[in-house]
Amino acid sequence: MNKLLFISTNDGSDMRINKEIKTLSKHTDIYFLGVGEYGSNNYAKKYCNEFILIQEKRNSLKAIYKQIKAFLKLKRQYKFNSIHIINEQLMVFFYPWLFKQYVVLDIFDSVFMKKNKPKNQLKLIKKLVYAPINYIFVTDSNRQSLMPDFVKSRLGLLENYPNRYKGDYEKNIDALTIFYNGSMNNARGTVFLQELTDKYKDVKVIMAGWLSDDNTKNFAKAANVKFRGVLTQLEATKIAANEVHYIMCCYEPSNQNNINASPNKIYDAIQTHTPVIMNSEVKVSSFVKEKNIGIILSSFSNYNVDAVYEELKNRKDSFSFNKENAKKYSWESIEHKLLVAHKILN
């Protein structure tokens, strides 16, 4: 059977990484090299032939050094048919050893967009960075348009769609409840939720995922907040479908990466019949408005909290969801793209 090396700074708990590895593992042996601690959150482990974690602080020099060392050891042990690696900022550390490999680069959070350098800006540097890469995935057509022209022939879309949800949509809840999950910090909406719940004690928040700043860690301990830890995609989907009225989906418009975010939460909304809360600066908010699947804040940091509260209460049963969109915007409808990119399917 073919062998594929999957390199990330995640510990196997990321939802997109889990979907990708599960799909690939049906057709090839997976060797996972990540960063973090071994534990119950290593959801991708069961799909892997080998599951290796560097137990150091993520993105530290020590972690990078040990990950390169483990990579070289794996290369000596096995002949890999392809390598799948997450984001440019990780890929560059393995750069010298990628030229004689077939490499798929999967860009979630582009370092160039974080630096506000889209398209052909820094063209020579980008030519060097992308030189060893055979195929590049981005997460939506907007991000595709922000990539440099010279990579367009080896560029494809692998959208942030969730698995198709076929469970119940009960929502037998009284208090207005918001689901805040994934990577949670001030730049993703903590301050808005604090302001809303401080003023309106009848608003509840369920949190699940990674608390990535001190203010968010404190917010998770608030009286009207329940923190559920790190969950599988199915567990999070069930919460969205049955326990909440809205899914928090805001991004501080501090760089092009956030403005051009392609959050899986939009498609979680479609699957679970649960609208999102999104700020207007995020470009994909136009899709949310067009499909009538959420509430759009006038601004990430400039809004009328009283007006938002009234809108959240009054509109929670007014959104549009249908089976056709649930099928269209599902992982099952696009996962073949991943297999084609790795030359597993033609």
C-alpha positions as CSV (number, residue, x, y, z in Angstrom):
1,M,0.0,0.0,0.0
2,N,1.2,3.6,-0.7
3,K,2.6,5.6,2.2
4,L,1.8,9.3,3.0
5,L,3.5,11.5,5.5
6,F,1.3,14.1,7.1
7,I,3.1,17.0,8.8
8,S,1.4,19.6,11.1
9,T,1.9,21.5,14.3
10,N,-1.4,20.1,15.6
11,D,-1.9,17.2,18.0
12,G,-4.4,15.4,15.9
13,S,-7.4,17.2,17.4
14,D,-8.0,19.7,14.5
15,M,-11.3,19.0,12.7
16,R,-10.1,19.6,9.2
17,I,-6.9,17.6,9.7
18,N,-9.1,14.7,11.0
19,K,-11.4,14.8,8.0
20,E,-8.4,14.8,5.6
21,I,-6.6,11.9,7.4
22,K,-9.7,9.8,7.6
23,T,-10.3,10.2,3.9
24,L,-6.7,9.5,2.9
25,S,-6.4,6.5,5.3
26,K,-9.0,4.6,3.3
27,H,-6.5,4.5,0.4
28,T,-3.0,4.9,1.8
29,D,-1.0,4.3,5.0
30,I,-0.7,7.5,7.0
31,Y,2.3,8.5,9.0
32,F,1.5,11.6,11.1
33,L,4.1,13.9,12.5
34,G,2.6,16.6,14.8
35,V,3.3,18.6,17.9
36,G,1.6,18.3,21.3
37,E,0.8,15.9,24.1
38,Y,-0.5,12.3,23.8
39,G,-4.0,12.0,25.1
40,S,-7.7,11.6,24.5
41,N,-7.8,14.5,22.0
42,N,-5.5,12.8,19.5
43,Y,-8.6,12.0,17.4
44,A,-6.6,11.4,14.2
45,K,-4.4,8.7,15.8
46,K,-6.8,5.8,15.0
47,Y,-6.5,6.4,11.3
48,C,-2.7,6.4,11.3
49,N,-0.1,3.6,10.9
50,E,2.3,5.7,12.9
51,F,1.3,8.7,15.1
52,I,4.2,10.8,16.3
53,L,4.0,13.9,18.4
54,I,6.8,16.2,19.4
55,Q,6.1,17.0,23.1
56,E,7.3,20.6,23.1
57,K,5.7,24.0,23.0
58,R,4.1,24.5,19.6
59,N,6.2,26.7,17.2
60,S,9.2,26.8,19.6
61,L,12.7,26.3,18.2
62,K,13.0,23.1,20.2
63,A,9.8,21.7,18.7
64,I,10.9,22.6,15.2
65,Y,14.3,21.0,15.7
66,K,12.8,17.8,17.1
67,Q,10.2,17.7,14.3
68,I,12.9,18.0,11.6
69,K,14.9,15.2,13.3
70,A,11.8,13.0,13.4
71,F,11.1,13.8,9.8
72,L,14.6,12.7,8.7
73,K,14.3,9.5,10.7
74,L,10.9,8.7,9.0
75,K,12.5,9.4,5.6
76,R,15.2,6.9,6.3
77,Q,12.8,4.3,7.4
78,Y,10.1,4.6,4.7
79,K,9.7,5.6,1.1
80,F,6.8,8.0,1.0
81,N,4.7,8.4,-2.2
82,S,3.6,11.9,-1.1
83,I,3.8,14.4,1.8
84,H,1.0,16.6,3.0
85,I,2.1,19.6,5.0
86,I,0.1,22.4,6.7
87,N,0.9,26.1,5.9
88,E,3.9,27.8,4.5
89,Q,5.4,28.8,7.9
90,L,5.8,25.1,8.8
91,M,6.8,23.9,5.3
92,V,9.9,26.2,5.0
93,F,11.6,24.3,7.9
94,F,11.5,21.1,5.8
95,Y,12.4,23.0,2.6
96,P,15.7,21.4,1.5
97,W,14.3,17.8,1.7
98,L,11.1,18.4,-0.2
99,F,12.5,18.9,-3.7
100,K,12.7,15.1,-4.5
101,Q,9.3,14.4,-3.0
102,Y,5.7,14.8,-4.2
103,V,4.4,17.5,-1.8
104,V,0.9,18.9,-1.3
105,L,0.8,22.2,0.7
106,D,-2.5,22.8,2.6
107,I,-2.9,26.5,3.4
108,F,-5.2,27.2,6.3
109,D,-3.6,30.4,7.5
110,S,-1.3,32.0,4.9
111,V,1.7,33.8,6.4
112,F,1.6,36.2,3.5
113,M,-2.0,37.2,4.1
114,K,-1.2,37.6,7.8
115,K,1.4,40.1,6.7
116,N,-1.0,41.7,4.2
117,K,1.0,40.7,1.2
118,P,-1.5,39.0,-1.2
119,K,-1.3,38.1,-4.9
120,N,2.0,39.0,-6.6
121,Q,3.5,41.1,-3.8
122,L,6.8,39.7,-2.6
123,K,6.8,37.6,-5.9
124,L,10.4,36.5,-5.8
125,I,10.2,35.4,-2.2
126,K,7.0,33.5,-3.0
127,K,8.6,31.8,-6.0
128,L,11.3,30.5,-3.7
129,V,8.9,29.4,-1.0
130,Y,6.6,27.5,-3.4
131,A,9.4,26.1,-5.5
132,P,9.3,22.5,-4.1
133,I,5.5,22.2,-4.0
134,N,3.6,20.1,-6.5
135,Y,0.1,21.1,-5.5
136,I,-1.4,23.7,-3.2
137,F,-4.8,23.8,-1.5
138,V,-6.6,26.9,-0.3
139,T,-9.9,26.9,1.5
140,D,-12.1,29.1,-0.8
141,S,-12.3,30.9,-4.1
142,N,-11.6,34.3,-2.5
143,R,-8.3,33.1,-1.1
144,Q,-7.6,31.4,-4.4
145,S,-7.8,34.8,-6.1
146,L,-5.3,36.2,-3.6
147,M,-2.6,33.7,-4.5
148,P,0.2,34.7,-6.9
149,D,-0.4,34.1,-10.6
150,F,2.5,31.8,-11.1
151,V,1.0,29.1,-8.9
152,K,-2.4,29.0,-10.5
153,S,-1.7,25.9,-12.5
154,R,-1.0,23.9,-9.4
155,L,-3.6,25.5,-7.1
156,G,-6.9,24.0,-6.1
157,L,-9.8,24.4,-3.6
158,L,-10.4,22.2,-0.6
159,E,-13.2,23.9,1.2
160,N,-13.8,23.9,4.9
161,Y,-17.0,21.8,4.7
162,P,-18.0,19.6,7.6
163,N,-19.2,16.0,7.3
164,R,-22.8,15.7,6.4
165,Y,-25.0,15.8,9.6
166,K,-27.9,13.3,9.6
167,G,-28.9,13.6,13.3
168,D,-31.7,15.5,15.1
169,Y,-32.4,19.2,15.2
170,E,-34.3,19.5,18.4
171,K,-33.2,22.8,20.1
172,N,-35.4,22.3,23.2
173,I,-33.8,25.3,25.0
174,D,-35.3,28.3,26.7
175,A,-32.4,30.7,27.3
176,L,-30.8,32.4,24.3
177,T,-27.6,30.3,23.8
178,I,-24.5,30.9,21.6
179,F,-21.9,28.3,20.7
180,Y,-18.3,29.6,20.8
181,N,-15.9,26.9,19.6
182,G,-12.6,26.3,17.8
183,S,-9.8,28.7,18.4
184,M,-11.2,31.2,20.9
185,N,-9.6,34.6,21.7
186,N,-10.2,38.3,21.7
187,A,-9.8,38.4,18.0
188,R,-12.5,35.8,17.5
189,G,-15.2,37.5,19.5
190,T,-14.6,37.0,23.2
191,V,-15.0,40.7,24.0
192,F,-18.4,40.9,22.2
193,L,-19.7,37.9,24.1
194,Q,-18.4,39.3,27.4
195,E,-20.3,42.6,26.7
196,L,-23.4,40.8,25.7
197,T,-23.5,38.3,28.6
198,D,-22.5,41.0,31.2
199,K,-25.5,43.1,30.2
200,Y,-28.0,40.4,29.5
201,K,-27.9,37.6,32.1
202,D,-30.4,35.5,30.2
203,V,-27.8,34.9,27.4
204,K,-25.8,31.7,27.8
205,V,-22.6,30.6,26.1
206,I,-21.3,27.0,25.4
207,M,-17.6,27.0,24.7
208,A,-15.5,24.2,23.2
209,G,-12.0,24.1,21.8
210,W,-8.8,26.0,22.5
211,L,-8.6,29.0,24.8
212,S,-5.7,31.0,23.3
213,D,-5.5,34.2,25.5
214,D,-5.9,35.0,29.2
215,N,-9.1,37.0,28.8
216,T,-10.8,34.1,27.1
217,K,-9.6,31.7,29.7
218,N,-11.2,33.9,32.3
219,F,-14.4,34.2,30.3
220,A,-14.7,30.4,30.2
221,K,-15.2,30.5,34.0
222,A,-18.1,33.0,33.9
223,A,-21.4,32.0,35.6
224,N,-23.4,31.9,32.3
225,V,-20.7,30.0,30.4
226,K,-20.1,26.3,30.1
227,F,-16.8,25.1,28.8
228,R,-16.9,21.6,27.3
229,G,-13.2,21.2,26.5
230,V,-11.8,20.0,23.1
231,L,-14.4,17.9,21.2
232,T,-14.6,15.8,18.1
233,Q,-16.4,17.3,15.1
234,L,-19.4,15.1,15.7
235,E,-19.7,16.1,19.3
236,A,-19.5,19.8,18.4
237,T,-22.0,19.3,15.6
238,K,-24.5,17.7,17.9
239,I,-24.2,20.7,20.3
240,A,-24.8,23.1,17.4
241,A,-27.8,21.2,16.2
242,N,-29.5,20.7,19.5
243,E,-28.2,22.9,22.3
244,V,-27.7,26.4,20.9
245,H,-29.5,29.1,18.8
246,Y,-26.4,30.7,17.2
247,I,-22.7,29.8,16.3
248,M,-20.1,32.6,17.0
249,C,-18.1,33.3,13.9
250,C,-16.3,36.6,14.1
251,Y,-12.9,37.7,13.0
252,E,-11.0,40.9,14.0
253,P,-10.3,42.6,10.6
254,S,-6.6,43.1,11.5
255,N,-5.1,41.5,8.5
256,Q,-6.0,39.9,5.1
257,N,-6.0,36.5,6.5
258,N,-8.9,37.4,8.9
259,I,-10.7,39.5,6.4
260,N,-10.6,36.6,3.9
261,A,-11.4,33.9,6.5
262,S,-13.2,30.9,5.2
263,P,-14.6,29.5,8.5
264,N,-16.0,26.0,8.6
265,K,-18.6,27.4,11.1
266,I,-20.6,28.8,8.1
267,Y,-21.0,25.3,6.8
268,D,-21.6,23.9,10.3
269,A,-24.6,26.3,10.3
270,I,-25.9,24.8,7.1
271,Q,-25.6,21.3,8.4
272,T,-27.1,21.9,11.8
273,H,-29.7,24.5,10.9
274,T,-28.1,26.9,13.3
275,P,-27.3,30.5,12.2
276,V,-24.0,32.2,12.7
277,I,-23.0,35.6,14.2
278,M,-20.5,37.3,11.9
279,N,-19.0,40.8,11.5
280,S,-19.4,42.7,8.2
281,E,-15.7,43.1,7.6
282,V,-15.3,39.4,6.8
283,K,-15.8,39.1,3.0
284,V,-17.7,35.8,3.3
285,S,-20.4,37.6,5.3
286,S,-22.0,38.4,2.0
287,F,-22.6,34.7,1.5
288,V,-24.1,34.5,4.9
289,K,-26.4,37.3,4.1
290,E,-27.3,36.0,0.7
291,K,-28.2,32.5,2.0
292,N,-30.0,34.0,5.1
293,I,-28.0,31.8,7.5
294,G,-26.9,34.3,10.1
295,I,-26.8,37.8,11.7
296,I,-24.2,40.3,10.5
297,L,-22.8,42.7,13.0
298,S,-22.2,46.2,11.7
299,S,-18.6,46.0,12.7
300,F,-16.3,43.8,14.8
301,S,-15.7,46.4,17.4
302,N,-18.4,49.1,16.8
303,Y,-22.0,47.8,17.3
304,N,-25.0,48.5,19.4
305,V,-25.2,45.6,21.9
306,D,-28.8,46.4,22.8
307,A,-29.9,46.2,19.1
308,V,-27.9,43.0,18.6
309,Y,-29.5,41.4,21.6
310,E,-33.0,42.2,20.3
311,E,-32.1,40.9,16.8
312,L,-30.7,37.7,18.3
313,K,-33.9,37.1,20.2
314,N,-36.4,38.1,17.5
315,R,-34.7,36.4,14.5
316,K,-33.6,33.1,15.9
317,D,-36.4,31.2,14.0
318,S,-36.3,33.2,10.8
319,F,-33.4,31.6,8.9
320,S,-33.3,29.5,5.8
321,F,-31.9,26.0,5.7
322,N,-32.5,23.1,3.2
323,K,-31.3,19.6,2.3
324,E,-29.8,20.6,-1.0
325,N,-27.4,23.0,0.6
326,A,-26.5,20.5,3.3
327,K,-25.5,18.0,0.6
328,K,-23.7,20.5,-1.5
329,Y,-21.6,22.0,1.3
330,S,-20.5,18.8,2.8
331,W,-17.1,17.1,3.1
332,E,-18.4,14.0,1.3
333,S,-19.1,16.1,-1.8
334,I,-15.5,17.4,-2.1
335,E,-13.2,14.8,-0.5
336,H,-12.3,13.3,-3.8
337,K,-10.2,16.5,-4.6
338,L,-7.8,15.4,-1.8
339,L,-7.3,12.0,-3.4
340,V,-6.8,13.5,-6.8
341,A,-4.2,15.9,-5.5
342,H,-2.2,13.0,-4.0
343,K,-2.6,11.0,-7.3
344,I,-4.6,8.3,-5.5
345,L,-7.5,9.0,-7.9
346,N,-7.3,10.3,-11.4
